[in-house]
Structures are given as C-alpha cells and as structure tokens.
C-alpha cells in the first residue's frame, strides 16, 4: 500500500546514497541539506500517518527501516577518524547505535517468524531516540560545515548514547514480553 508516509520513507531511503556521495565528495553543505531533508521526511511521515490515519502494516516496517539505514550509515561515516572532520561522533556512540539497531532487527525478525500477524509498533522512547540521533547528526555536520565550536557538544553525545542504550534495553524487554 503506497501511502504518503510510505512514500516519504522511501524518499528517505533513496536520499541515503546521495547524502553519502556528497559527504565523501567533500560537499558538506549539500550533504547537510540532504541530511536535513531526510530527517524532515521522518517527522512528516509520522505526522501524516497519525493526523490523516494513513498508518499501514508496510509503514510499521518501512519507517523504522529507513531511520535505521539513515542513522547507521551517518553515524558510521561521522565516526571515521580518517575523514577530515573537526568534530567526529565518538565511536562508542556509533557502536551503541548500530548494535541497538541490529538487536532490534534480529528481535523483530524472530518475533515475526514466530507470529507473522504480530508487528511491534514503534514506542515513543524509540521515536525520541531516533529524533535525538538525527539532531545529533545534523549538529555534528553543521559544526563541521560552519566551523563553530559548541562547548557542550559532549553533553549531546552522552544524551544520545544513553537514550539509545535505554531504548535498546526497553525494546529487548518488550520483545521478551512478546515471546511469553
């Protein structure tokens, strides 16, 4: 079913290679614009799905998949020390983000195999985590583009890492409840 939210999620997925290409090419301003637009599609698809009752079974899978692909690729890129960035995302945050996503995908896949009719719906904690991850990525790229020093950027890193860890633990808990 192709709803507007599903279309926006597909756009987010399609934007990922363009973002990576622009970033690796050194066109960080354009990469920032693409990352911002991709993040905006996440806000819009959720709003439209709820406001206009366009939630779908496909959307419950496609939206979080698009988020995970965008954030995992962005965090991996921004934590690579061999790239000429003034500010990198600490590798421990990238490991936390990617590990959480792998665990969630594996857990959701197991639950689906056990009961194909049951799909875990996103929780507000997961949505807050994704929003904070996107904000952190945008801020890091903005700092690199503008060369503005943000003295409290480490606080944002810690908040992102901690919320990612907490939401990961919570999703594991929800998955275990589903298996009972």
Secondary structure, 3 states (H helix, E strand, C coil): CCCHHHHHHHHHHHHHHHHHHHHHHCCHHHHHHHHHHHHHHHHHHHHHHHHCCCCCHHHHHHHHHHHHHHHHHHHHHHHCCCCCCCCCCCHHHHHHHHHHHHHHHHHHHHHHHHCCCCCCCCCHHHHHHHHHHHHHHHHHHHHHHHCCCCCCHHHHHHHHHHHHHHHHHHHHHHHHHHHC
